[in-house]
């Protein structure tokens, strides 16, 4: 009997050690992302973490990073832009050809949102008209709006959810924002062609009113993630270089920091988990959602 008791103690200790090991390595079964009714993803362009975080050129974004959550070891997946946008929405790079304009049938976030009964819209600044799936027009670039490539969107009435950014303030004011919003500043306002100061001013003008709504007040369930698509071309760490990722919402721990290595598939996993969607496209399936900020 004494020998059996000792064996049970040894087995129990070993089981606890394995469980602790799995938790330490970030097993997704132990991670909970707070539920959100409205999730927003906004993508900025082509700047390194060091040129953004702590920069006097972006006081508004840095104020959000200080007040809410910041991923200090966030890395883009590739160069140039398009593969990063696809990773953040399909869980795969798909192509590194920024001139690519064809419709794709790959699994994607829209497919999973619709299967889960969730609503979505892409709000793209300078989009010439609702439902536009062309390669670009003026300051609008299709490569920054991956939803326009999806066969689930381009070949169906879902394309009507590709709307100009002017619709965003209307939907916010009228309480018509969808469960998931993808926000696309134009080439001047996303820091691609314009300056960081211009991008920061755009954020303050257009995002501050969103954060003033009840969904981002205490007790609200809003979640906004702001990421940069890629770092400067010379920074190829982990594929696309070190970039900023800011996590904003009433359920985010004030001033929190996470030093875990994250990439765009982790953002995709986080936003889907927040919306209660339990199936995921591509690399999002095995990715860990953000931890340490909720």
C-alpha positions, 0 to 999 in steps of 0.5 A: 500500500505504501509503495502504491501511495508513493507511485501515485505521488510521483505520477501526480507530480509528473502530471503537474509538471507537464501541465505547468510546462504546457502553460509556460509554452503558451498552450492555446487551451489555457489562454482566454481572450475577453469577449468583444462585440465589436473588433477593429483592425487598423493597419499602418505602413512601412515603419520600424518599431524604433521609429514609431514607439517613443517617436515625437512624430506620433504622440497620439499613437504613443499615448494609446500604447502607454494607456493600453497594451503594447506588444514589444516583440511583434514582427511582420512576416515578409516583405513587401506589403501584400503578403502581410495583409494576407497573413493577417486575414487568411493565415498565409502569405499567398504572394509577395507580388504587390501588383497581384490583383486577381481573385483568390479562393483561399480560406479567409477570415470572412468565410469564418465570420459568416459561418459564425453568423458575424457581420463585417465591413472593410472601411477603405479611405479613397475607395472610389465606390462601395463594392469596388474590387479594382486594382487601385484608384488614386490614393487607394491601393487594393494591396492594402485591402485584402478583403477585395481579393476574396472570392467570398467577397468579390463574387457575391453580394458581400462585396457591398461590405467594401465601403469608403471610409466616409461610411465609418463615421456614419455607421458609428453615429448610427450604431451600425458598426459590424462585429468586425471592422477592417480600417484602411487609411489611404496611401497618404494617411497610413504613413506609406507616402505621407509622414508619421505625423500625418498618419498620427493626426489621421488617427487622432481625428478618426479614432479618438471619436471611436474610443469615446463611444460606450463600447470603449468605456468601462464595461464596454466590449470594444477591441481595437488593434493597430499594427504596422504591416512591415518594417523598413526593407533592410529589417528582415527579422522574422521575415518582415522586421520589428513593428509596432502593435497596440492593443486598445480596449476597456478589457486591456490592462492599463499600461500592459506590455507583452514581450512574447514573439507575435506576428500577423497570424497572432493578430488574426487569432486574437481578433477571431477569439475575441469575437467568439469564432472558433475556427480559423484560416491557415496559420491562425489555427495554431497561433497563440492569441495575445497574452499579458495584455488582458 
